[in-house]
Amino acid sequence: MSSVYVYAFVCVFLAGIVRGFSGFAFAALVVISVSFVLPPETVVPAVLILEVIAGIHLLPSIWRTVHWPSITIIVVASIIATPLGVYVLANVPAEPMKLALAVITFVAAAVLATGYQLKRMPRPAETAATGAAAGLLNGAFGIGGPPIIVFFLGSPLALEAGRASIVASFLAMDIAGLIALFAFGMYDRASLTLTVLALPALVAGVYIGSRLVGRLDEKAARKGVIAILMILSVMMGYGSLMAIRGG
């Protein structure tokens, strides 16, 4: 196994621990960290497969608490927007994609850090806009989570319903993303190799993370994850900007 894949294995393992503990940030952590050594068009297809695997086993346990009125609108809008995001991934050069990924991740992390809260459930049009943004980001970067996380964790819904809705949204969007990526021929040998090598890291990481639930301060851990995302996004953004200027 080359040093690149060893690095990717470690990144997936650590992100898996976060996923098992908090239920979010796996895709963002993996995409932005592994994209330092592999192009986004290799990383994103692998991450979507890993996300589907991570989410399927949770579906039976969260089914009854999902907020279906919002989920239905979000999923439909995200499915419509996902192919556009995949088109961007397939046609935009790696460095501009990395720069855009860095900016989007930083902004999303900054919003989450503020603890933004809504006073009411968003209207159908606002819910559809959230789904479309998530689908576009999921297709292009494999990280459709930020709009969904801000939407549900910032909503008046109970925390359990919000988390369940996030998991269900992720799973539906990732399946739509997989279909679109296959349609665009984005699954090559490199992305499939990364998927196979990273799968044991995901399983081990999620298992360890799930065992930490109730043993660690969730708010402190979430702040730490957000800080890491912001630091990684600044590093990636700076490196991509220098590469673009140098080119």
N, C-alpha and C positions, 0 to 999 in steps of 0.2 A: 504494500500500500504506500503510495507516494505521500510526501509531507503535506501536500495540498489536501488530500483526502483525510489524513490524520487530523489536520486542523479543522476540517469540516465536521468530522465525527465528534470532536470535542465541543464545537459550537452547537451542534444539534443536541448533544447530551445535556449541556447546560441549559439550553432553551427548553428542552423537554422537562427538566426539573421545574422551571418557571411555569410551564404549561400545566403540569400536574398539580402544582401548588395553587396557582392563581386562576388558571383557566384561560389566560390570554397572553398575548405578546410573543407566542412561539414563532409565528411566521415572520414578524418584524425583526426579531432578534436573529433568526437564521438568515434571512435574506440579506440584511444589511451587513452582518458579520462575514458570511461566506462570500459575499460579492466583492470582498477585498481581494480574493484569490481566484474566483471563478466569475465568468460573465453572468449577468442577470438572466439571459436566455437559457442558461444551464441550471441556475439555481431555482428559478421560479417554478418550472414544471415539477421538479423534485419536491419542493416545499408543499405544493398543492396535494400531491399524493400522500405525503406524510401527514398533512393536516386532516385529510379525509380519514385516514387510518386512526388518528388520534381522536377524532370526533364521533365515529360510528358507535363505539362501545358506550359512549355517554348518552346516546339518544334515548334508550328506554327509561333511564332514570330521570330525565328532565322533561319528558313528553307532556306530562299533565300540567306543568307550571309555565309552559311557553305562552307568551302573549300573542296568540294567533292573529288577531286583527292587524297588528303592526307587521308581524313576520310575513304574512301573505303579500302585502304591498312591497315590502323591502325585497323579498326574494324575486318577485316578478320583475321589478325595476332593475335589480342587479343582474339578472339573467340577460335582459335586453342589452345592458351596457357592457357586459363582460367581453363579447367579441371585439368591441372597439379597443378595449384595453390590450387584448392579445395582439391585435393588429399593430398597436404602438410598440409592444415588446418585440415583435418580429421585424419591425422596419426601422426603428431608431437605434443609432449606434450606442455601444455600451457606456461610454463615459457620460454623454448627456443623460442617459437613463439613470446612471448612478447619482448624478447631481440632483436630478428631479426626485429620486428616491430619498436622498438625504434631506432635502428641503421639506418634503411631505412628512417624513418621519419626525423631524424636529418640531414642526408645527403641531402635529398630532400629539406628540409627547408633552409639548408645552400646554396645550389645551387640557390634557388629562391632569397635568400638574396643578392647574388652577382649581380643580375640583368643581368644574362648571356644572351647574344644576338647572334643570328646567322646572318651571312652576306648573306646567300642564303637559299633557301628552301632545306631541306634534300633530298637526293636521295631516290629512291624507297626502296632500301635495308635498309637504315637508318630509313626510315619511318616504315618499317615492324618490325625492331628491337624494335623501340619505342612501337609499338602496342603489340608485344609479351611480353615485359617487363611489360607493363601496365596490360595485361591480367593475367599474372602470379601473380602480386601483388594484383590485384582485387580479384582473386580467393582465395588467401591465407590470405589476410588481409582486403579486402573490400576497399582498397585505391589504385586503379589504377591511380589516378589522377596525382601524381607527374611527371611521364614521359610525360604525355599529356600536362600538364600545361607548363613545361619547353619547350616542342616542339613548342607549338603554341604561347605562350606569348614571346618566344625568337626568333620567326621567323620573316621574313620581311613582313608578312601579316599585313593588317590593324587591329587595335585593335578590331573592331567590328567583323570582320571575324574570328579572333583568338578566341574570347570569344564564338561565336556561334559554332565554331568547337569543342571547349572544351565541351560545353553542350551536343552536339550531340554524341560525343565520349563517354562521361560518361554514357549517357542513353543506348547506344548500348552495352557497356561493362557490365553494371549492369544487363541488361536483360539476357545476356549470362551467367553472374555469377549466377543469380537466377535459371536458368535452370540446371546448373551444380550442384549447391547446393542441389536442389531437387533430382537430379539423385544420389547423394551420400548420400541421407537421412539425410541431415544436419539440416533440420527444425524440431526442437522438441518443446515441450511445452514452455520451457524457452525462446527460441528465438522468438516465436510467441507472447508470453505474453509481452516481451519487445517491440515488434513492435507495438502492439495495444496501450500500455500505452504511448509510445513515439510519436505516430502520432499527437495527439493534440499539443504537444510541437513543433513539426516540423512545422505544419501549422501556429501556432502563431508566431514562431520565424522568418520564412520566410516572413510573412506579415510585421512584424515590421522592418526587415532588408531592405525590398524593399522600405519602406517609408523613409529610411535614405539615399537612393541614392541621391546624389547632396547636401546633408546637412552636410556630413562629408568629411574630406580630405581622398580620397581613398588611396593615397600612404601611408599616415601615418597609416591608418587602416590596410593595407596589411602588413606593417612592424610589427605592433602589433600582428597580427595573426601568422606571421612567428616566432616571438619571443616566443609566447605562445607554439607553436608546438615544438620548440627546448627545452624549459624548461620542458615540459611534457615528451618528449622523453628521456631526461637525467634522470629524476626522475624514469620513468618506467624501463629504462635500468639498472640503479643502483639497483633498487629493485629486478628485475628479476635475475641479476647476483648474488646478495646475496642469493636469494632463491636457485639458481642452486648450488652454492658452499655449502650452508647449507645442501642440499639434498644429 
